[in-house]
Amino acid sequence: MTKLSQPISILLFIVAIFLSSTVDAQDKYDLTIRATDKDSAFVTAIALQNKFSSRAACVDYVNKLPSILQSKGYVTASLDSLHYDSVSARAVIFFGEAYHWAEINTDQVDPSLLTAVDWRAKNFPGKPMDFSQVQTWQEKILNYLENNGHPFAKVYLDSVQIGENNQVSAVLKVEEGPVYKIDSVRVYGNAKISNNFLQRYLDISDGTIYSKQKLQIISRKIAELGYVEEEKPSDISMVPTGSVLNLYLRPRRSSQLNLLFGFLPNSDQVSGKKLLITGEGNLNLKNALGAGETIGFSYQKLQVRSQRLNLLYQHPYIFNSPVGFDFAFDMYRGDSVYLNVNLQVGASFVLSSTQAGKFTSIANGINTDDVLETHQLPDAADVSSFSIGIDDNINSTDYNRNPRRGSQFYISTIVGTKKIKKNDQILALEDPSDPSFDFETLYDTVKLKTYQLKIKAMLAKYFPLGKQGTIKAALNAAILQSANIFKNELFQIGGFKLLRGFDEESQYLSYFTKFILLLLAGRRLGSKQ
């Protein structure tokens, strides 16, 4: 043996010993099974587990043995005796006969009900008689009936018979009971909120069919409103002809008024002022009129000669319809060079998606000194546009206001046309050093009428951490497409809310992608634990 092969042989021997010890460590507790009514060949053929990593794993498996055997058709199986020691366990089992389904007759059940629950008769004939499978189907039928007006429905097997070769047949019986409706919704307490709004929001209108599923999520949906809370859980008053839903609500403070002022060194040498006063004011009123509406006002002055004004009004369920009204006004003056005015009017639908029609008008002032010097159009332009937008918002989190698990997805697509108006100030310019230059020619390379496409998307995933913590992973992205893109059309990001580490709204981008990973602690007041 060479000097090289000898160490390799030793290494392989050590690896073999390690693998052997690993296998032994994984399967170090044995289970011996003996049948009182079957031979050892039967026990081997039925393929029950007999090796475990620990005594605890073996105990857990033995406790499940009766249900495991019943799923194989041995419905009369029982554990006669059991003994544990430090290295193994011994079990004595009575198996009994194996039973199989011949059929489950459904002739007496409404065919539309079987179709609704996707009943599959072929799942039973010739299959082991597994009562857990039957129970699953019974619960599925019962849940469907309870969510479709039958709170007192019954589902059971009748006329169970055992034929030749232990073939079992039975008849599926369904007693639907009377149809119940929610006749009315009553609100108790001093909460100022419209009954019509609650009926639309909870999707439980007067006369709607009784649904157990809708009733079970009432507490969660009320908590997500933010401006009301439950004094005690809702309940149902059952009467012979129907039922009444009782809600016990009280108001909760949710409206906000924030004012923030500050001082910064003034970089504008023309003004002669050493300090710049900056500030931000926000007013957010929730349910001030009792109809679930939102009224918003925001003013910001965070940069030199730059200001932003936002107005918002959202009113759900206009005229007690599923359609809501959205209004938003945004005005931004950028460094006294241009003025953006954005007016948005839309209709929102209470679905998994929101559709909105949007009209955008942007008017701009122009810095003519730069145009005279460079003979080039400024970064900002007089742009007006008309766009149609469609939003889709999917939320599968456990709690909308402050989730701990689940995911969120939002996408907004805005498509429209825009027109670039030739600025009268630019057309009237004359360059003393070049009187023959026609400033109107600056627009020759610019498409005055073109398309505009904006897409914004957000994807977030929440992971619970301990009893109160949450890890949030989120991805935000946006893109702007057009034949000509000017500065006053770009996305503005930066600052505490949009991009930390940069000045507020200081970054002008036609597209961006942002990934964040946050550790959140605690829950907001009124949230569900």
LOZAZA-820423 format. One record per residue (C-alpha): residue number from 1; y, z negated, x negated; residue in one letter. Coordinates in nm, 2 decimals. Example, Ala and Ser with C-alpha at 12.3 -4.5 7.8 and 13.67 -1.06 7.14 Angstrom:
LOZAZA-820423
REC i v w u aa
REC 1 -0.45 -0.78 -1.23 A .
REC 2 -0.11 -0.71 -1.37 S .
end
This chain:
LOZAZA-820423
REC i v w u aa
REC 1 0.00 0.00 0.00 M .
REC 2 0.34 0.10 -0.14 T .
REC 3 0.63 -0.14 -0.19 K .
REC 4 0.81 0.03 0.09 L .
REC 5 0.53 0.03 0.35 S .
REC 6 0.45 -0.33 0.31 Q .
REC 7 0.79 -0.47 0.43 P .
REC 8 0.78 -0.22 0.72 I .
REC 9 0.44 -0.35 0.82 S .
REC 10 0.57 -0.71 0.81 I .
REC 11 0.87 -0.61 1.02 L .
REC 12 0.65 -0.44 1.28 L .
REC 13 0.43 -0.75 1.29 F .
REC 14 0.73 -0.97 1.36 I .
REC 15 0.86 -0.74 1.63 V .
REC 16 0.52 -0.74 1.80 A .
REC 17 0.51 -1.12 1.80 I .
REC 18 0.86 -1.13 1.94 F .
REC 19 0.78 -0.89 2.22 L .
REC 20 0.46 -1.08 2.30 S .
REC 21 0.65 -1.41 2.32 S .
REC 22 0.92 -1.25 2.54 T .
REC 23 0.65 -1.13 2.78 V .
REC 24 0.49 -1.47 2.78 D .
REC 25 0.83 -1.63 2.84 A .
REC 26 0.90 -1.40 3.14 Q .
REC 27 0.55 -1.46 3.30 D .
REC 28 0.47 -1.82 3.21 K .
REC 29 0.37 -1.95 3.55 Y .
REC 30 0.06 -1.82 3.73 D .
REC 31 -0.04 -1.82 4.10 L .
REC 32 -0.41 -1.81 4.20 T .
REC 33 -0.48 -1.70 4.55 I .
REC 34 -0.81 -1.76 4.73 R .
REC 35 -0.89 -1.63 5.08 A .
REC 36 -1.09 -1.84 5.33 T .
REC 37 -1.20 -1.53 5.53 D .
REC 38 -1.19 -1.25 5.27 K .
REC 39 -1.35 -1.17 4.94 D .
REC 40 -1.17 -1.15 4.60 S .
REC 41 -1.16 -0.77 4.61 A .
REC 42 -0.95 -0.79 4.92 F .
REC 43 -0.70 -1.03 4.76 V .
REC 44 -0.67 -0.80 4.46 T .
REC 45 -0.62 -0.49 4.69 A .
REC 46 -0.34 -0.65 4.89 I .
REC 47 -0.14 -0.67 4.57 A .
REC 48 0.03 -1.01 4.60 L .
REC 49 0.25 -1.13 4.31 Q .
REC 50 0.06 -1.38 4.08 N .
REC 51 0.29 -1.42 3.78 K .
REC 52 0.63 -1.58 3.77 F .
REC 53 0.90 -1.67 3.52 S .
REC 54 0.91 -2.04 3.64 S .
REC 55 0.76 -2.28 3.88 R .
REC 56 1.08 -2.26 4.10 A .
REC 57 1.03 -1.88 4.13 A .
REC 58 0.67 -1.93 4.23 C .
REC 59 0.76 -2.20 4.49 V .
REC 60 1.02 -1.96 4.64 D .
REC 61 0.76 -1.68 4.67 Y .
REC 62 0.49 -1.90 4.82 V .
REC 63 0.74 -2.02 5.09 N .
REC 64 0.79 -1.65 5.18 K .
REC 65 0.42 -1.56 5.19 L .
REC 66 0.36 -1.60 5.57 P .
REC 67 0.65 -1.36 5.65 S .
REC 68 0.53 -1.12 5.37 I .
REC 69 0.18 -1.11 5.51 L .
REC 70 0.31 -1.07 5.87 Q .
REC 71 0.51 -0.77 5.76 S .
REC 72 0.18 -0.62 5.64 K .
REC 73 0.03 -0.67 5.99 G .
REC 74 -0.15 -1.00 5.93 Y .
REC 75 0.04 -1.18 6.21 V .
REC 76 -0.21 -1.47 6.22 T .
REC 77 -0.20 -1.54 5.85 A .
REC 78 -0.15 -1.90 5.75 S .
REC 79 -0.13 -2.11 5.43 L .
REC 80 -0.42 -2.36 5.45 D .
REC 81 -0.37 -2.55 5.12 S .
REC 82 -0.14 -2.55 4.81 L .
REC 83 -0.15 -2.72 4.48 H .
REC 84 0.10 -2.71 4.19 Y .
REC 85 0.07 -2.83 3.83 D .
REC 86 0.28 -2.78 3.52 S .
REC 87 0.15 -2.43 3.43 V .
REC 88 0.01 -2.28 3.76 S .
REC 89 -0.04 -2.30 4.13 A .
REC 90 -0.34 -2.25 4.36 R .
REC 91 -0.31 -2.13 4.72 A .
REC 92 -0.58 -2.10 4.99 V .
REC 93 -0.48 -1.86 5.26 I .
REC 94 -0.63 -1.76 5.59 F .
REC 95 -0.55 -1.39 5.63 F .
REC 96 -0.70 -1.30 5.97 G .
REC 97 -0.72 -0.94 6.10 E .
REC 98 -0.46 -0.67 6.04 A .
REC 99 -0.29 -0.55 6.35 Y .
REC 100 -0.11 -0.21 6.39 H .
REC 101 0.12 -0.08 6.66 W .
REC 102 -0.03 0.17 6.91 A .
REC 103 0.31 0.22 7.08 E .
REC 104 0.62 0.05 7.22 I .
REC 105 0.68 0.20 7.56 N .
REC 106 1.05 0.26 7.64 T .
REC 107 1.02 0.44 7.97 D .
REC 108 1.20 0.16 8.16 Q .
REC 109 1.50 0.17 7.92 V .
REC 110 1.81 0.38 7.98 D .
REC 111 1.78 0.69 7.75 P .
REC 112 2.15 0.68 7.68 S .
REC 113 2.11 0.33 7.54 L .
REC 114 1.83 0.43 7.31 L .
REC 115 2.03 0.73 7.19 T .
REC 116 2.34 0.50 7.12 A .
REC 117 2.13 0.27 6.90 V .
REC 118 1.95 0.56 6.74 D .
REC 119 1.60 0.43 6.86 W .
REC 120 1.32 0.60 6.67 R .
REC 121 0.98 0.57 6.85 A .
REC 122 0.79 0.72 6.56 K .
REC 123 0.87 0.41 6.35 N .
REC 124 0.59 0.21 6.53 F .
REC 125 0.27 0.40 6.61 P .
REC 126 0.01 0.34 6.33 G .
REC 127 0.24 0.11 6.14 K .
REC 128 0.17 -0.26 6.06 P .
REC 129 0.27 -0.49 6.34 M .
REC 130 0.58 -0.64 6.19 D .
REC 131 0.77 -0.86 6.43 F .
REC 132 1.08 -0.88 6.20 S .
REC 133 1.12 -0.50 6.24 Q .
REC 134 1.10 -0.54 6.62 V .
REC 135 1.35 -0.83 6.61 Q .
REC 136 1.59 -0.61 6.41 T .
REC 137 1.58 -0.34 6.68 W .
REC 138 1.62 -0.61 6.95 Q .
REC 139 1.94 -0.74 6.78 E .
REC 140 2.07 -0.39 6.74 K .
REC 141 2.03 -0.32 7.12 I .
REC 142 2.17 -0.66 7.21 L .
REC 143 2.48 -0.61 6.98 N .
REC 144 2.55 -0.28 7.14 Y .
REC 145 2.53 -0.42 7.49 L .
REC 146 2.75 -0.72 7.40 E .
REC 147 3.01 -0.48 7.27 N .
REC 148 3.00 -0.26 7.57 N .
REC 149 3.05 -0.50 7.87 G .
REC 150 2.72 -0.69 7.89 H .
REC 151 2.77 -1.04 7.74 P .
REC 152 2.45 -1.18 7.91 F .
REC 153 2.21 -0.90 7.83 A .
REC 154 1.84 -0.97 7.74 K .
REC 155 1.60 -0.77 7.53 V .
REC 156 1.23 -0.86 7.49 Y .
REC 157 0.88 -0.72 7.47 L .
REC 158 0.66 -0.74 7.78 D .
REC 159 0.29 -0.65 7.87 S .
REC 160 0.17 -0.70 7.51 V .
REC 161 -0.19 -0.58 7.49 Q .
REC 162 -0.45 -0.55 7.20 I .
REC 163 -0.68 -0.26 7.21 G .
REC 164 -0.96 -0.12 7.00 E .
REC 165 -0.93 -0.16 6.62 N .
REC 166 -0.66 -0.42 6.67 N .
REC 167 -0.41 -0.16 6.80 Q .
REC 168 -0.12 -0.33 6.98 V .
REC 169 0.09 -0.18 7.26 S .
REC 170 0.39 -0.33 7.44 A .
REC 171 0.67 -0.24 7.68 V .
REC 172 1.03 -0.28 7.58 L .
REC 173 1.24 -0.45 7.85 K .
REC 174 1.62 -0.45 7.87 V .
REC 175 1.81 -0.66 8.13 E .
REC 176 2.17 -0.55 8.09 E .
REC 177 2.31 -0.79 8.34 G .
REC 178 2.65 -0.73 8.52 P .
REC 179 2.94 -0.54 8.35 V .
REC 180 3.22 -0.77 8.25 Y .
REC 181 3.58 -0.67 8.17 K .
REC 182 3.88 -0.85 8.03 I .
REC 183 4.09 -0.87 8.34 D .
REC 184 4.39 -1.01 8.17 S .
REC 185 4.53 -1.17 7.85 V .
REC 186 4.71 -1.50 7.89 R .
REC 187 4.93 -1.64 7.61 V .
REC 188 4.99 -2.02 7.59 Y .
REC 189 5.24 -2.18 7.36 G .
REC 190 5.60 -2.12 7.26 N .
REC 191 5.55 -1.80 7.06 A .
REC 192 5.80 -1.53 7.14 K .
REC 193 5.59 -1.22 7.15 I .
REC 194 5.52 -0.95 7.40 S .
REC 195 5.20 -0.96 7.59 N .
REC 196 5.19 -0.58 7.59 N .
REC 197 5.22 -0.58 7.21 F .
REC 198 4.93 -0.82 7.18 L .
REC 199 4.71 -0.62 7.41 Q .
REC 200 4.77 -0.30 7.20 R .
REC 201 4.74 -0.48 6.87 Y .
REC 202 4.42 -0.65 6.95 L .
REC 203 4.29 -0.34 7.13 D .
REC 204 4.22 -0.56 7.44 I .
REC 205 4.42 -0.43 7.73 S .
REC 206 4.40 -0.55 8.09 D .
REC 207 4.08 -0.41 8.24 G .
REC 208 3.92 -0.32 7.91 T .
REC 209 3.54 -0.36 7.87 I .
REC 210 3.42 -0.69 7.72 Y .
REC 211 3.35 -0.65 7.35 S .
REC 212 3.21 -0.94 7.14 K .
REC 213 3.31 -0.77 6.82 Q .
REC 214 3.68 -0.75 6.92 K .
REC 215 3.68 -1.11 7.03 L .
REC 216 3.53 -1.23 6.70 Q .
REC 217 3.82 -1.08 6.49 I .
REC 218 4.10 -1.21 6.70 I .
REC 219 4.17 -1.51 6.47 S .
REC 220 4.18 -1.29 6.16 R .
REC 221 4.41 -1.03 6.33 K .
REC 222 4.65 -1.30 6.45 I .
REC 223 4.67 -1.45 6.10 A .
REC 224 4.76 -1.11 5.96 E .
REC 225 5.06 -1.08 6.18 L .
REC 226 5.25 -1.34 5.98 G .
REC 227 5.51 -1.44 6.24 Y .
REC 228 5.27 -1.62 6.48 V .
REC 229 4.97 -1.84 6.43 E .
REC 230 4.70 -1.99 6.65 E .
REC 231 4.74 -2.35 6.77 E .
REC 232 4.36 -2.34 6.84 K .
REC 233 4.11 -2.06 6.85 P .
REC 234 4.11 -1.82 7.16 S .
REC 235 3.86 -1.86 7.43 D .
REC 236 3.73 -1.68 7.74 I .
REC 237 3.74 -1.80 8.10 S .
REC 238 3.45 -1.63 8.28 M .
REC 239 3.48 -1.56 8.65 V .
REC 240 3.23 -1.39 8.88 P .
REC 241 3.42 -1.06 8.87 T .
REC 242 3.53 -1.06 8.50 G .
REC 243 3.70 -1.27 8.24 S .
REC 244 4.03 -1.38 8.11 V .
REC 245 4.12 -1.40 7.74 L .
REC 246 4.33 -1.71 7.65 N .
REC 247 4.54 -1.71 7.34 L .
REC 248 4.71 -2.02 7.21 Y .
REC 249 5.00 -1.92 6.98 L .
REC 250 5.30 -2.07 6.82 R .
REC 251 5.57 -1.91 6.60 P .
REC 252 5.56 -1.91 6.22 R .
REC 253 5.85 -1.85 5.99 R .
REC 254 5.82 -1.51 5.83 S .
REC 255 6.17 -1.36 5.82 S .
REC 256 6.34 -1.35 5.48 Q .
REC 257 6.69 -1.36 5.35 L .
REC 258 6.73 -1.33 4.97 N .
REC 259 7.05 -1.31 4.77 L .
REC 260 7.06 -1.28 4.39 L .
REC 261 7.36 -1.25 4.16 F .
REC 262 7.39 -1.21 3.79 G .
REC 263 7.61 -1.11 3.50 F .
REC 264 7.54 -0.85 3.23 L .
REC 265 7.75 -0.71 2.94 P .
REC 266 7.94 -0.41 3.06 N .
REC 267 7.86 -0.10 2.87 S .
REC 268 8.13 0.10 3.05 D .
REC 269 8.42 0.10 2.81 Q .
REC 270 8.65 0.28 3.05 V .
REC 271 8.67 0.00 3.30 S .
REC 272 8.78 -0.25 3.05 G .
REC 273 8.57 -0.53 3.20 K .
REC 274 8.35 -0.73 2.96 K .
REC 275 8.10 -0.84 3.23 L .
REC 276 7.92 -0.65 3.50 L .
REC 277 7.84 -0.83 3.82 I .
REC 278 7.49 -0.73 3.94 T .
REC 279 7.31 -0.84 4.25 G .
REC 280 7.05 -0.78 4.51 E .
REC 281 7.04 -0.87 4.88 G .
REC 282 6.74 -0.84 5.11 N .
REC 283 6.71 -0.91 5.48 L .
REC 284 6.37 -0.88 5.65 N .
REC 285 6.34 -0.98 6.01 L .
REC 286 5.99 -0.99 6.18 K .
REC 287 5.95 -0.99 6.55 N .
REC 288 6.31 -1.08 6.61 A .
REC 289 6.30 -0.91 6.95 L .
REC 290 5.95 -1.03 7.04 G .
REC 291 5.79 -0.68 7.03 A .
REC 292 5.64 -0.69 6.68 G .
REC 293 5.92 -0.49 6.53 E .
REC 294 6.05 -0.50 6.17 T .
REC 295 6.42 -0.48 6.08 I .
REC 296 6.51 -0.44 5.71 G .
REC 297 6.82 -0.43 5.50 F .
REC 298 6.84 -0.41 5.13 S .
REC 299 7.13 -0.36 4.88 Y .
REC 300 7.10 -0.34 4.51 Q .
REC 301 7.35 -0.30 4.22 K .
REC 302 7.14 -0.34 3.91 L .
REC 303 7.29 -0.08 3.68 Q .
REC 304 7.64 0.03 3.58 V .
REC 305 7.80 0.24 3.86 R .
REC 306 7.46 0.27 4.04 S .
REC 307 7.39 0.13 4.38 Q .
REC 308 7.12 0.15 4.64 R .
REC 309 7.12 0.08 5.02 L .
REC 310 6.81 0.07 5.23 N .
REC 311 6.78 0.03 5.61 L .
REC 312 6.45 0.01 5.80 L .
REC 313 6.35 -0.02 6.16 Y .
REC 314 5.98 -0.01 6.27 Q .
REC 315 5.88 -0.05 6.64 H .
REC 316 5.51 -0.04 6.73 P .
REC 317 5.37 0.08 7.06 Y .
REC 318 5.68 0.25 7.21 I .
REC 319 5.66 0.24 7.59 F .
REC 320 5.33 0.06 7.56 N .
REC 321 5.17 0.37 7.41 S .
REC 322 4.97 0.39 7.08 P .
REC 323 5.26 0.56 6.91 V .
REC 324 5.52 0.36 6.71 G .
REC 325 5.87 0.46 6.60 F .
REC 326 5.97 0.45 6.23 D .
REC 327 6.32 0.49 6.09 F .
REC 328 6.43 0.46 5.73 A .
REC 329 6.76 0.53 5.56 F .
REC 330 6.80 0.53 5.18 D .
REC 331 7.12 0.60 5.00 M .
REC 332 7.14 0.59 4.62 Y .
REC 333 7.45 0.65 4.40 R .
REC 334 7.33 0.73 4.05 G .
REC 335 7.58 0.65 3.78 D .
REC 336 7.87 0.79 3.99 S .
REC 337 7.73 1.13 3.91 V .
REC 338 7.54 1.21 4.23 Y .
REC 339 7.47 1.07 4.57 L .
REC 340 7.12 1.08 4.73 N .
REC 341 7.10 1.04 5.11 V .
REC 342 6.75 1.02 5.26 N .
REC 343 6.70 0.99 5.63 L .
REC 344 6.34 0.96 5.76 Q .
REC 345 6.24 0.95 6.12 V .
REC 346 5.87 0.94 6.21 G .
REC 347 5.60 0.85 6.45 A .
REC 348 5.31 0.62 6.35 S .
REC 349 4.97 0.61 6.52 F .
REC 350 4.76 0.30 6.52 V .
REC 351 4.46 0.47 6.35 L .
REC 352 4.32 0.46 6.00 S .
REC 353 4.59 0.72 5.93 S .
REC 354 4.96 0.73 5.99 T .
REC 355 5.14 1.06 6.07 Q .
REC 356 5.52 1.09 6.02 A .
REC 357 5.77 1.37 6.05 G .
REC 358 6.04 1.33 5.79 K .
REC 359 6.39 1.49 5.75 F .
REC 360 6.55 1.45 5.41 T .
REC 361 6.91 1.54 5.34 S .
REC 362 7.06 1.49 4.99 I .
REC 363 7.43 1.54 4.91 A .
REC 364 7.56 1.52 4.55 N .
REC 365 7.88 1.48 4.36 G .
REC 366 7.90 1.68 4.03 I .
REC 367 8.04 1.59 3.69 N .
REC 368 8.24 1.91 3.62 T .
REC 369 8.34 1.81 3.27 D .
REC 370 7.99 1.86 3.14 D .
REC 371 7.96 2.20 3.32 V .
REC 372 8.28 2.32 3.15 L .
REC 373 8.16 2.21 2.81 E .
REC 374 7.80 2.33 2.82 T .
REC 375 7.82 2.62 3.07 H .
REC 376 7.50 2.48 3.22 Q .
REC 377 7.42 2.33 3.56 L .
REC 378 7.41 1.95 3.57 P .
REC 379 7.08 1.76 3.60 D .
REC 380 7.17 1.68 3.97 A .
REC 381 7.22 1.95 4.24 A .
REC 382 7.32 1.98 4.60 D .
REC 383 6.98 1.98 4.76 V .
REC 384 6.89 1.96 5.13 S .
REC 385 6.53 1.96 5.25 S .
REC 386 6.31 1.94 5.56 F .
REC 387 5.97 1.80 5.52 S .
REC 388 5.66 1.69 5.72 I .
REC 389 5.46 1.40 5.60 G .
REC 390 5.11 1.27 5.67 I .
REC 391 5.00 0.92 5.56 D .
REC 392 4.65 0.78 5.55 D .
REC 393 4.60 0.41 5.50 N .
REC 394 4.24 0.26 5.48 I .
REC 395 4.21 -0.11 5.44 N .
REC 396 3.87 -0.28 5.42 S .
REC 397 3.99 -0.62 5.27 T .
REC 398 3.89 -0.95 5.42 D .
REC 399 4.26 -1.05 5.48 Y .
REC 400 4.54 -0.80 5.50 N .
REC 401 4.83 -1.02 5.39 R .
REC 402 4.66 -1.17 5.09 N .
REC 403 4.31 -1.03 5.03 P .
REC 404 4.04 -1.18 4.80 R .
REC 405 3.78 -0.91 4.84 R .
REC 406 3.75 -0.56 4.96 G .
REC 407 3.95 -0.24 4.88 S .
REC 408 4.27 -0.06 4.99 Q .
REC 409 4.34 0.31 4.98 F .
REC 410 4.68 0.48 5.06 Y .
REC 411 4.79 0.84 5.03 I .
REC 412 5.11 1.00 5.14 S .
REC 413 5.16 1.38 5.14 T .
REC 414 5.50 1.54 5.21 I .
REC 415 5.54 1.91 5.23 V .
REC 416 5.85 2.10 5.31 G .
REC 417 6.13 2.34 5.21 T .
REC 418 6.44 2.27 5.02 K .
REC 419 6.77 2.46 4.98 K .
REC 420 7.00 2.44 4.68 I .
REC 421 7.36 2.49 4.78 K .
REC 422 7.60 2.64 4.53 K .
REC 423 7.86 2.37 4.46 N .
REC 424 8.21 2.47 4.54 D .
REC 425 8.35 2.26 4.25 Q .
REC 426 8.14 2.45 4.00 I .
REC 427 8.23 2.79 4.16 L .
REC 428 8.60 2.71 4.13 A .
REC 429 8.58 2.62 3.76 L .
REC 430 8.76 2.82 3.49 E .
REC 431 8.70 2.78 3.12 D .
REC 432 9.04 2.81 2.93 P .
REC 433 8.85 2.90 2.61 S .
REC 434 8.65 3.17 2.80 D .
REC 435 8.84 3.29 3.11 P .
REC 436 8.59 3.58 3.17 S .
REC 437 8.29 3.35 3.22 F .
REC 438 8.18 3.34 3.58 D .
REC 439 8.03 3.00 3.66 F .
REC 440 7.85 3.14 3.97 E .
REC 441 7.61 3.32 3.72 T .
REC 442 7.46 2.97 3.64 L .
REC 443 7.27 3.00 3.97 Y .
REC 444 7.11 3.33 3.88 D .
REC 445 6.80 3.17 3.73 T .
REC 446 6.77 2.91 4.01 V .
REC 447 6.57 2.97 4.33 K .
REC 448 6.80 2.86 4.60 L .
REC 449 6.53 2.83 4.86 K .
REC 450 6.18 2.70 4.76 T .
REC 451 5.90 2.46 4.85 Y .
REC 452 5.87 2.09 4.78 Q .
REC 453 5.55 1.89 4.76 L .
REC 454 5.53 1.51 4.70 K .
REC 455 5.20 1.32 4.68 I .
REC 456 5.18 0.94 4.64 K .
REC 457 4.85 0.75 4.62 A .
REC 458 4.74 0.39 4.57 M .
REC 459 4.39 0.25 4.52 L .
REC 460 4.32 -0.12 4.49 A .
REC 461 4.01 -0.33 4.45 K .
REC 462 3.99 -0.71 4.49 Y .
REC 463 3.73 -0.94 4.33 F .
REC 464 3.71 -1.31 4.42 P .
REC 465 3.73 -1.55 4.13 L .
REC 466 3.62 -1.91 4.20 G .
REC 467 3.74 -2.07 4.52 K .
REC 468 4.11 -1.96 4.52 Q .
REC 469 4.15 -1.70 4.25 G .
REC 470 4.14 -1.32 4.28 T .
REC 471 4.14 -1.04 4.04 I .
REC 472 4.32 -0.73 4.15 K .
REC 473 4.27 -0.39 3.99 A .
REC 474 4.50 -0.12 4.12 A .
REC 475 4.59 0.24 4.04 L .
REC 476 4.92 0.40 4.15 N .
REC 477 5.00 0.76 4.10 A .
REC 478 5.26 1.02 4.22 A .
REC 479 5.34 1.38 4.16 I .
REC 480 5.64 1.61 4.26 L .
REC 481 5.60 1.98 4.26 Q .
REC 482 5.87 2.24 4.32 S .
REC 483 6.01 2.56 4.16 A .
REC 484 6.32 2.38 4.04 N .
REC 485 6.33 2.00 4.00 I .
REC 486 6.66 1.82 3.95 F .
REC 487 6.72 1.46 3.84 K .
REC 488 6.82 1.34 4.18 N .
REC 489 6.48 1.44 4.32 E .
REC 490 6.26 1.26 4.07 L .
REC 491 6.07 0.94 4.12 F .
REC 492 6.25 0.63 3.99 Q .
REC 493 6.04 0.36 3.85 I .
REC 494 6.10 0.06 3.62 G .
REC 495 6.16 -0.31 3.68 G .
REC 496 5.97 -0.61 3.80 F .
REC 497 5.82 -0.44 4.11 K .
REC 498 5.75 -0.09 3.97 L .
REC 499 5.71 -0.10 3.59 L .
REC 500 5.77 -0.42 3.40 R .
REC 501 5.92 -0.39 3.05 G .
REC 502 6.17 -0.12 3.16 F .
REC 503 6.51 -0.16 3.32 D .
REC 504 6.52 -0.14 3.70 E .
REC 505 6.47 0.22 3.82 E .
REC 506 6.56 0.35 3.48 S .
REC 507 6.27 0.60 3.44 Q .
REC 508 6.31 0.94 3.61 Y .
REC 509 5.97 1.11 3.63 L .
REC 510 5.81 1.41 3.81 S .
REC 511 5.47 1.24 3.79 Y .
REC 512 5.32 0.92 3.68 F .
REC 513 5.00 0.71 3.68 T .
REC 514 5.00 0.34 3.66 K .
REC 515 4.71 0.10 3.63 F .
REC 516 4.75 -0.28 3.67 I .
REC 517 4.51 -0.57 3.64 L .
REC 518 4.64 -0.90 3.79 L .
REC 519 4.51 -1.25 3.82 L .
REC 520 4.62 -1.40 4.15 L .
REC 521 4.58 -1.77 4.24 A .
REC 522 4.61 -1.95 4.57 G .
REC 523 4.66 -1.83 4.93 R .
REC 524 4.96 -1.78 5.14 R .
REC 525 5.04 -2.03 5.41 L .
REC 526 4.84 -1.96 5.72 G .
REC 527 4.58 -1.75 5.54 S .
REC 528 4.21 -1.80 5.61 K .
REC 529 4.01 -1.98 5.35 Q .
end
